[in-house]
Amino acid sequence: MKNVIYSKKDLTHHRGRAISVREKADDKQCDTSIRKSFVYLVHRADTIPDKIPAPEVRVIKVIDSVSQREIFFLRVKGTVYFKQNRFIHRVDYMHSLLVRMLWKSHVLSSDSATFA
């Protein structure tokens, strides 16, 4: 069974938006929880800088074999400039993804292995 919750919010007087999606799926092998979020903030800018910094990327992966859990986390932060009519806008964004998996215990077969 899979449950999905989607939410969208306007931020700071319609100058930004936060979007989030939460999913939870249960199946025979594992329980999975996924969280995705996207945040955008828009500001006016006077000029576009000559050198725009590269986005910051952070990745974490944790595997715990004792409790049979896996966690994966990804975050990207950056800035984009665009021009609309005669105005220059700066968009600060942050995207994140969090995946948690809980593996259910497996009962191993007690029969000896056979090769064909």
N, C-alpha and C positions, 0 to 999 in steps of 0.2 A: 504494500500500500504506500502511496506517495502523497504527501501533503505539501502544498505550496502556498506561501503567504507573500503577497506583493504589496509594497507600500511606496508612495511617492509624496514628497513634501516640498513645498516652496520655502526658500530660505531668504532672510533679510530683504523684505519688500520686493519680492520677485526678481532678485538679483542672483539667485542660485537655486539649485535643486538637489535633493537627496533622494536617491532611489535605492530600495533594498528588496532583496528577494531571499526568502528562507525556504529551504526544502528539507523535508525529512522523509526518508525512505527506509522501510523495513523489509528485508527479504530473508530467505532461508540462511544465507551465509553471513550477512552483516547488517548492522544498523548504521545508516549513513545520514549525517546532518551537514547541509551545505548552506553557507551564508555568503551572499554577494552584496556588496554595497558600492554605489557610485555617487560621489559628491562633486558638484560643480559650483563654483562661485565666479561670478562675472563682475569685472571692474572696468571702468574706463581708463585708458592709458593715453599719455601724451605722444609717446613715440614707441616704436618697436626697437628693442635693444639689438645691437649688432650681433651679440653672442647670447643665445638663449641656452640656459643650462639644460643638460640632459636629464631625463626623468630619473627619479630615485626608485630603485627596485629592491625590494626586500623579500627573501624567500626563506621559509623555515619549514623543515620536515622533521617530525619526531615519530619514531617507531618504538613502542613499548611492547616487547614480546611477552612480558609477564602478564600484563593486564589485557593483552591482545587489542591494543588501541593504536591507531595511526592518526596523525594530525598533519595537515598541510596548510600553510599560510602564505599568501602572496599579497603584497601591497605595492602599488605603483602611484607615485606622486609626481606631478609635473605642472608645467604651465604652457599654454598655447595662446598665441596672439592671432586675431583676425580683424579684418577691416570691413565695416559695413557702412556704406555710403561714405560720409566724410569722417566717421568716428572710428577710433581704434579701441578694441576691447581686449582685455587680458582675461583668460579663463584659467583659474587654478582648479586642478582636478585631483581626486584621489579615488582609486579603484582598489577594492580589497576582496579577497576570496579566502574563505576558511572552510576546509573540509575535514570533518571528523568521522572516523570509521571505527566502529566497535565490532570486531570479529567475534562471532559466536563460537563456542567451543565445538570442536569436531570430534566425533567418536570414531576412532580409527578402527579399521577392520582387524579382527583378531586372526583371520586366516593368513596363512603364509602366502607370499607373493609367488605367482606362477608366470612363466614367460612363454609366449607362444612361438 
